[in-house]
Every structure is written in C-alpha cells, then in structure tokens.
Amino acid sequence: MGFDFFLGNPQAVAAVREMLAGGRVPGALLFAGPEGVGKKTLALMMAKAMVCERGPADFCGECARCRKADQIFAAEREDLARRRESKDSARRVEGLVYFDLQLIEPITKFILTEQIRQLRAIAYTRPFELPRRIFIIDEAQTIHWQAVDLLLKVLEEPPETTSFILVCPNTFELRSTIRSRCMRIAFQPVEEALIQDVLAREKKLTGPQKLVAARVAAGSVAHALAFDPADYEKRRQPWVDFLEATARRGASADWRMVFDSARALAENRDDFEGTLKIGYSLLSDLLHTLLNPAADAVVNADLKARLQGWAPKLTLRGIGKLKSGLDQAYRLQIRNVNPQLGFETLGIDMISGRDSGTP
C-alpha cells in the first residue's frame, strides 16, 4: 500500500507527499487533469494519509484509521448507488449523512444543492472519529449553479479541522472565485508505456490489442482497462467501410458501400459523439501516415497497412474535406438532424472527385 503504488503523474504525487510531510496542507485543493488519470484515486489516498496513524507523508493501509477509511468510502459508494437508482427526486437526497471522510459525487447529472448544503452544515463541526474531516468533491464542475455560492462561502472561511479536495477535468469549468480559493495540483496523461504495462499484467488483450487500447485511451488508465476490443472494432467497422469506399475512384467505386456505411454511422444516436471520435482518430492516423510515414504514432495500429493504402488515394485535401464533414456532423447533432444524409453527401463528393478537383 501507499503512494508508491500510484501509477503515473509523479509530480502530482511528489507535491502531495511534500505537503503532507511538511504539515502544510491547504484548506482547499483542486486536482485537475484529463479523465481517467487517477485524480480521484490520489485524492482518496491523500485523505487516508491525512488520518493514517503511521503518517505523515504516506499511508499504511493497515492501521485502524486506514481500515476505517476504507469502510467509510465503501459505505458511501453503496449509498450513492442506491440514491442514483431512486426514481423519486425527493428521496435521492433524503437522510444524507456525511462522515469524517466524505466522497461527494453527482447523484443525477449534477451535484445537488442539498449535497452542498449538507457539506456546509457538517464542515464546521468537529470530526467524530478521525483527526480531520476531509471532503472530496469529484466532478466538481457538475455542482448545480444554485449550490456554487454555498460552497464558495465555506471555502472563503475554511474550518480549521476540515479540508476540501475538488476533482475536475478542466479548471475553467469551475467559477473563477472557486478556483482562486484552491491550490491546484495538475495531472497529465499517463505515459503509454506505463499503460501497456498495466494491460500486460491484466493478460486480457493480445499484443496488437494492447497497443490499440493504450493509444485509444490517450493517457487514461481507466479507459485502457475498460477497453473492449470486440466492441471497438464493431463500432469502427462502418468507418473502415466508409474510408474504403471514399478512397475508390471511377469504375472501382462502390456506391452501395457508401450508403450502407453512412447508414451504419448514423445508427447510434445515443453516442454519436463516440462515433465521431473514432472517425477523428482515423483521420488523424491518415494524416500521420501521409505526412510522416516513418513515425509510429497511429492510434489504430492494427489498420496500419490499410491506412497506408488509403492515405495517398484520399490526398491531403481529401482528408481535410472529410474532417470538415465530421465537423459539420458534430455541429448539426444539437439540432437533431439525421447525419446519414450528410455522410452520404460527403461520400458522393469524395468519390466524384469534388475534394481535389480530380475529373
């Protein structure tokens, strides 16, 4: 146990340990950085280190206080899951009880006003069992706008025995007055080599799949561990068909493939942004392949041979047109416009040579 088991972001870990060792932990911290890089995990570790009997710059995971911390966090996760399942909005916040260590997360798509009101009510009381009370507010950017002022008032006059750790992906999603009252700890994407080491220990993916998982995850350990190669390949296949079709010209054009792939790309309306994200990654791979073929930087490494075949046929201008088409699809989704027609038009333009002036 301890901070040595934390993966990646050594500068963030060092900053936390230095504060703990010197007894200079500020009243409010802000852990900010990409999704899935361990911000909440490090916040939970820090909370345990602040109460561990063997501290001050680490935690043992074995003393009575560390065990108590584990029990508290487990109970809070169960309580949160139960509240999220409730269909009755009033019962979602009924009977909120906050402990000395409290993990606060969105119950709905927001952290609700009642959650912050309860935080404020408890923050100025002395801890019950542990030497400090620590509130970890995960996804702090989701705090309901009506509750922001309640939190701000606590941060302006922080209690002596209470600490706050706010966790969010982007500091600019928080109000400036909240940011200014927190000491920021910045997190970066985890190195690809470290993610591949984690995936190798899991022994669930083949060699090529590990490489794709690590690159699709873009520095997020959580996303890499959740990677499902079969699902990813299924969702990527319509893009493969679409690019195969648009790379063809003249007599080799396959119009059926254009229309079938366009229809498949438009089917998943619930996660259309996820569909577009895969498309953007493939376009980025095509640019890498076309401009710097010697570099080993493509995300979809298992498609390297096909990317090398498509890139020169699509040309730089054609890849730019494809990107413009994806940008347009992204803008139109908020208007509830069916993207199928847009993809079909884009495919027709590409095959007919309107992307590059090819006759």
N, C-alpha and C positions, 0 to 999 in steps of 0.2 A: 504494500500500500504506500501512499504518499505521492508527492508531486512528481517523483521520478517516473511514474507510470503514465504521466500525461503525454500525449502524442502531439508533437509539433509545437509551433509558437513558443520557442524557448525564451524569447524576450518578454512575452507576457507572463510566463511562469516566473522568470527571474524578478520581474517588477513586483509581482505578488509576494514572493518569498522575502524580498528586501524590505517591503513594508511591514510584513509580519515580524521579521527578525528585529527590526528597529522599533517596533511598537508604534509605528506611525501610520496606521490605517485610517484614512479619512472617513468622514461620516457617510459619504456617498461616492460610489464608484460607478463607472459606466464601461461595460465590456462591449466593444463594438467591432464588428467584422463580418465576413461572409457567413452564410448559413452553413451549419454542419461542421464547423472547425473546432468545436469544443468550448464555446464561451460559457454555456450553462454548466457544463461539466466542471470547468475550472472554478466557476462561482460556487458550486456545491462543495468542491474540495477546499476552497478558501474558507467557507463557512465552518467546515469541520476543523480546519487548522486553528481557527479563532477560538474554538472551545475545547480542543484536544488537551488532555491532561499532560501530554508529553511535549507540547509545542516548544517554542513559539513559531518556528518557520516551516513546520510541516505537520502532518497528522499521522497517527499510527494505524487507525482503523480498528484498533483492538481494545482500547480503554473503554470505560463505562460511558464516557461522553460521546466518543465516536460511535459506539453501538447505539446510543440513544438518538444520535443524529440520523443514523440510517433508518431507525424505526420511524422517526418523525417524517422523514421525506417519503418513505414508503406509504405511510398512512395518508399523507397529503395527496399523493398520486391517485390512490384509490378514491379519496373523497372527490377529487377533481373529475375523475372518470364518471363517477355517479352523477355529479351535477351536470355534466355535459350531456348525459343521456336523458335528463329530465325534459319533458315537453312543456312543463308548467314554468313560465318565466319567473314567477314569484318564488317557487321552490328552489330554483337554481342558486339563489343566494340566501336561502333560509338557514338559520342556525350556523352561520360562518363562525368558526373558531380558529384563531391564529395561535401558533405555538412559538416557542423561543426561536426556532429556525423555521422560516416560512417561505415556501416556494409559491409565488403568485403567478398564474398564467391565465390566458384568456379562457373564460368559460364558454362564451359564444365566439363571435369573431372579434369581440372586444374584451378587454379587462374592464369589468363593470364598475360603476360608481360605488356600489355597495362594497366591493372588494377594497377599494382605496379608502373608503370611509372607515372600514374595519381596521385597516392598517393604521390610519391616523389615530383611532381610538386606543389601540394597543401600544403604539410606538412609545408613548411617554410613560408607560408603566414599567416597573422593574421586571426583569426576566424571572420566570418561575423556577426553572431547574438548572439552567446553564449560566455561565458568567456574562454572556451578552445575548441580546436579541438581534437576529440578522434576517432582514427581508430581502429575498432575491426576486426581482420582478422580471420574469422572462417575457420576451416580445413586448418590451416596454412601449414600443411605437403603437401598440394596439390599445393603450389606455384610452377610454372614452373621453371625448373632449370635455364633457361635463365634470370629469374627475381630475383633470390635469391640475387645476388650481388647488385642489385638496392635497395632492402630492407635493406641489410646489411649496405650500405653507409649511409642511413637515421638513422639507429639505432646507428651507430658509432658516429654520431653528431646529437643527438636528438634536435629538435626545442624546444624552451622554452615554447611555448604555445600549444604544441601538445603532446598527449600521445598515446601509442600503447598498445593494448591488443591482444596477439596472443592466439588462442584457438586450441588445438590439442589433440588427444587421447594419443599419446606417444611422449615424448620429443625427443627420439632418432631417430624419423623420420625427425627431423629438423637438419640442419647443425650445427655443434658444435659452429661455430662462431656466429650463430643466438642465440643459447641457452645461450651462455655466456654473451650476452648483455641484457638479460631479467631476471627479478626477477620471480622465479617460485612459483605459488600457486598450490599445489597438491590437487586433488579431488579423493575421494574414492567412491566405490559403495554405493548406498543408502540402509539403513537398510530395511530388508524385512518387518518389522512391519510397517514402515512408508509407504512403497509402498502399503501394504494391506489396510492401512487407506485411501489412495488416491483412490484405486479401490472401496472401500466400499462407498465412497462419490459419485462416479460415478454411482453406482447402475445398472451396465450393466451386471455384471457377477454373477453367483451363487457362493456359498461358496467354493466348490471344484475348480471351475474355477479360482477364485481369488488366491487361493493358488498356482495353477499351473502357472498362469500368473506371479505372483510375483517371482517365482523361475526360470522360463524360462527367465525372464527379467534380472536376475543376477545383480541386483542392479541398473538397468536403469529404471527410472520413465517413460521416453519416450517410451521405448519398452513395458513396462507393460500397458500403456494406449493404445498402438496400438495393443495389443494382440487380436487376433481373434480366439476364442476357436474352432469354426467350422473348420476354415482353418487349424489350428494347428493339430486338431485331424485327419483331412483328410490327411495331409502330414505325420503324424506319423503312420497311419494305416499300410502302407507297412512294416515298421519296426516291428510293433506288429506281423504281419503275419510271417515275416522272423524269428523273435525270437521264435515264437510259433512252427514254422516248425523245426528250428535247435535244439530246446530243446527235440524233439522226437527221439526215437531210435527204431530199429528193426521193428516189424510189424506195429507199430503205425506211422511210418514215412509217411509224406505226401509230396511226391515229386512235385506234382502239385503246392502246396502252395509255395514251394521253388522257382520254376521257375516263377510263377506269381508275387510273391513279389519282386524277383530280377528284373523282367522287370519293375515293377512299380517304384522301387527305381531309376532306370536309366532313367526314362522318362523326368524328369525336368532338362535338361542340362543347362538351363539358371541360375538356382540357385542350382547347385549341392552341393556347399559348405553348403547351408542351409539344404539340405537333410542330409549331413554328420553330421552337428551339432546336429540334432535331434538324429541321431544314437549314437553319442558320449555321449549325455546326458543319453540315456537309458543304455548304457554300464556302465557309472558311477553309475547310480541308482542300477544296478545289483551288482556292487562291494560293495556299501553301504549295500545292502540287505544281501549279503553273509557274509561280514566281520563284520558288526555291525548292526544286525537286530533290535536292540533296539533303535537305533538313528533315529530321524525323519528328515532325510536330503535329501530324494529323491526328484528330480525335478518333475517327473511325478507321483505326489502323487495319482492321480486318478487311477493309474495302480498298486497300492501297492500290492494287492492280487495276480495279475498275476506275478509281479516281484518276489514275494516270491515263486511262483511255478516254475518259470524258473531258478532262480539262482542256486539251488542245482543240477539241471539236467545239466546245462551248465558247471558247475565247474569253479574254478578259472583259470585253464589252458585254458578252452574253451573260457572264456571271454577275456583272453589275446589274443587268436587267432583271435577272432572277431575284437578286436582293431587293430591288425596287418593288417587285411583285409581292414579295413577302412583307415588306414594309406596308404596302397598301392593304394587304390582307389583315395585318395587325390593326391598322387604323380603323378598318371597316367593321371589325368584330364588335366594337362597342355600339354600333348602330344595328346590330342583329342582322347583318347582311350575310346571306349564304355565300361562303367563299368558293364554292365549287365553280361557279361561272368565272370567277376571277382566275382560278388556276387553269381552267380550260382555255381562256383567252391568252393567258401567259404562255401556255404550251404551244398554242397555234402560232403565236407571234415568233416564238423561238424556232420552231420547225420551218416556218415560212421564210426565215432569214431576216426578219424585221429587226432583230437585235444587232446585226452587224452590217447590214446592207448587202448581205450575200444574195445573189439572184436565185 
